[in-house]
Amino acid sequence: MMSPPLIRLAPTLAGRNHQQLLALLPALAIQFWQLGPQALLALVLATASALLADSVGLALRRQAVWPALRQGEALLSAVLLTLLLPVTTLPLLCISTCAAILLLRQLFGGTGGSLFHPVAGGLLLAAPWLPASLPHANLPLSLALLAGGLWLLWRGLLRWQAPLGLLLVVLIALPVGSGWLLGQSALWLLAGWVMSDGSCTPITSRGRLIYGQAAGMLCISVVTLTSHPDAAVTLAASLLLLSASAPLLDSMTLSPGRRT
């Protein structure tokens, strides 16, 4: 009797989130080295804010709190926002984290229910209170995030089409002065952890590639036409806008034989 073929099971949501958190450890170590205890305080407060907001949202929806918290979605969002927002604005970090979890996660029904990524939304909510000056390049943090993203890619946990589309546009646009974007840690973080989230991007490979290219073109168009561009906020706004078009991209790129 022939044995049944081996099937490689997809990782659970909790396992995937834990792997993504592990991939962020080098970036967190760089941030702690650069900023000291204040970075640790920011991480603790953002984590507490995210878990509290998630618990409140789950309780209001009469869902089990502890099993949902164990999935790590709220914790991952808190870590990403800590790396994106200045640690010198702790109240802003906490408020943005709570608002992102409640408005863009729990209000839409929890995990996988929203087209809009909480991290991109939290960054955009904080945008009016962020410094207007051009952010400085942070090469060590960017390299740490790139290394974490490559590790996720090697583990098969990163949907690479959307990040590839974004990076191709950035590289093609180098003659118009987009090279400074490659030194922005926010670019690598949003590309590796937000754009690869399957719940906020098209489900087809071609759709994700178009999604990434469109995000890159929108971002570069804005940052090259403004005097003090903020790549993080611009890219986050582009991702939120394009996430609303994900169902349309799916309908355009899904082969007729797979339509229901």
ABEGO torsion letter per residue (X at the ends): XBBBBBBBBBBBAAAAAAAAAAAAAAAAAAAAAAAEAAAAAAAAAAAAAAAAAAAAAAAAAGBBAAAAAAAGAAAAAAAAAAAABBAABAAAAAAAAAAAAAAAAAAAGEBGABABBAAAAAAAAAAAABBABBBBBBAAAAAAAAAAAAAAAAAGABBAAAAAAAAAAAAAAAAAGAAAAAABAAAAAAAAAAAABAAABBABAAAAAAAAAAAAAAAAAAAAABABBBAAAAAAAAAAAAAAAAAAAAAAABBAAABX
